[in-house]
Amino acid sequence: MRITLMQIEAFYWTARLGGVHAASRHLHLTQPAISSRIREMESLLSVKLFDRSKQRMTLTADGHIALRHAELALNNSVKLEQFAAKQKQHRRLRLGADECSAMVGLTAVIAEIKAHFPEITLEITIDVGAVLNRKLNDHELDLALLTNPATREDVTDIFIGWMTFQWVAAPQLAIDADPFLPEHAAGHPIVSHSAPSTLYSVVENWLKGGSAPSEAFHSSNSLSFMAKLVSAGHAIGILPVPLIREMLALNLLKTLPCDPPIPPARFCLSYMTEMPDMQIDALVAITRETLLRQKFLVGAEVMEGD
């Protein structure tokens, strides 16, 4: 058996307050409980801590030495409790998101997280899915929002909805093909993410059915810049629907109804399976519900209905 903190407290306050009765009131314990803990401590130490021959309990020589050690132990215990409280009050969540979710839905997700978990401090990384995958696998992120994750066994991927895409062009661009076919892309500059990325794969796979390659294939790591580039008439491209919804409404872009249809991508919330002190189920639910409510994603039931 080892000495417990409860035994140390009983001994310390009895010594400091001058008796078992005062210590029992301070610790909200019965006097027999205080006396029992002191006897247990004396037995474990094999020393006599108090001289009980007089009416008032007085410390023995060994008791004085033990008191100094007890005070150090209790002070360290308080510091440890303060450390734990501080850690709980300032928990850090390293959150990664791709640009589309960052531009459209992330601020609403952050607002919900802060409302439910005000003690969490967010450290946010915005990057393409390939980089977010690497950071998750290297334990540099706790949680990430991205399409088509390729994570290791110590990362959990939760499918939360479908990301849809559209071919888009500038309204003034003379592309009248209906439907827009892969061979119609020949002669038009196309802008996309560089490989490897979900968007690059979507564009590449769709173009495989065409008989001629595109005239030029531009790359950018910024979806918002791609949208502006397309709107200015410098290129055409496949872009995520949530990102371009407002530009379509303002007639800054036009869609190119295409054949074959562009398959949606799986959008996931991926997180380190072992996340200490995080209510991950609640975080997943909050994120999924917020993104679906904002129509950032298409729910699985909608796709199945189609």
Order of alpha helices (4+ residues) and beta strands (2+ residues): alpha-alpha-alpha-beta-beta-alpha-beta-alpha-alpha-beta-alpha-beta-beta-beta-beta-alpha-beta-alpha-beta-alpha-beta-beta-alpha-alpha
